[in-house]
Amino acid sequence: MSTTTGTPRTTGGASAPENRTVRRLSALAALNGQNLSLIGALVVVLALFGVLNENYLSLTNLQVIAEAATITGLLAVVQTVVIICGGLDISVGSQAGVASVVSAMAFTTAGSNAFAGTAAAIAVGLLIGLLNGAVIVYGRVNPTIATLAGLAAYKGLAQLLSDGRAQGYVLNDPVFVFLGRGKIAGLPVMVWILIAAALAVHVLLKYTDLGRNLYAIGGNDTAARLAGININKYLIAVYALIGTVAAVAGILLTARTGSGQPTSGSEGLELKAITAAALGGCALKGGKGGIGGTLLAVALLGALENGLTVQGINSFWQNVAQGTLLVLAVVVQQRRTGERAIGLPA
């Protein structure tokens, strides 16, 4: 005769209340001190410029801010990935400039064929990314030095291809018009592209073995290698991803301005992308960071830049502000990690 005990049987899965608790804790973890600080700073900037200019918080201007921040946002998202795995890419702005020129020139050469323009730009971006990765991995060149060289080389390439002038005119094509000026559910298409890219990268980093391996490489590459992670393949793949997304940013730049831009619109994007990633909580030595913080930082930089422009403040101050924010972000990181400052006693 069988007997039963008073102890309930357990199953492999967690109960519904436990699942809800886990989800709540995950949501609270996402709102860490770094992100809360960024949200607070964003609210202050919006409120300040909203008081100074009554049109600043209008729906039209907010959409302008969102559209202008999209290209920076795309580059900041992939910059976050490369920083997490212990690298850096200073050439993303120049890569976007090359892709912008190629997209417009291929579009014109192929008889106003938008598919040819976008495909050529993405192919070039992928090749540039693979080249950067190969130089870093097989040439054993420090990522900062390799991509600093790329910053100059790709900028020169864009100028050589275009003779230093804007190329083509794409706003007679419905595809480019849709990309640059179209809307879906009231939001610009460019913003939807950023949202899709950010979600895809967030899922990659947080919910896949590939993402966990990237964090491991940035946290301790020696331990990652001993654990069997092929670091070389990961680095090449990451830089290929950067080149591809930089090409998409270049295509959007072409769609937004109406022509291929060798430098105008792409120059300085690398500083914005790195600043956004650092402000968003990425440890520049690798192993730490997330997409949520990066997007908040992109929004903060976009709101600040637009506010300064609306107030008629000299655009050179925008560079001063970006540089200052980057230094402050690094100082905060140093203080939080307790690392010794160079030249000072422990």
FENPEKA-V504258 format. One line per field, one symbol per residue. ss: DSSP state (A for helix, B for strand, O for the rest). phi: phi as a letter, one per 20 degrees, with the letter a starting at -180 (. if undefined). A space follows every 10 residues. Layout:
ss: ???
phi: ???
This chain:
ss: OOOOOOOOOO OOOOOAAAAA AAAAAAAAAA OOAAAAAAAA AAAAAAAAAA AAOOOOOOAA AAAAAAAAAA AAAAAAAAAA AAAAOOOOOO OAAAAAAAAA AAAAAAAAAO OOOAAAAAAA AAAAAAAAAA AAAAAAAAOO OOAAAAAAAA AAAAAAAAAA AAOOOOBOOO OOOAAAAAAA AOBBOOBBAA AAAAAAAAAA AAAAAAAOAA AAAAAAAAAO AAAAAAOOOO AAAAAAAAAA AAAAAAAAAA AAAAAAAOOB OOOOOOOOAA AAAAAAAAAO OOOOOOOOOO AAAAAAAAAA AAAAAAAAAA OOOOOAAAAA AAAAAAAAAA AAAAAAAOOO OOOOOO
phi: .eccdfeffd dfefffffff ffffffffff efgfffffff ffffffffff ffbfefefgf ffffffffef fgfffffffg fffgendace efffffffff ffffffgffe mldfffffff ffffffffff fgfffffeel eggfffefff gfffffffff fdlmcfdmbd eedffffffe cfcclndggg ffffffffff fffgfeccfg fffffffffa ffffffenee fgffffffff ffffffffff ffffffenbf dfcfndfnff ffffffffff offfeonbqa fgffffffff ffffffffff emfgffffff ffffffffff fffgffemff ffndff
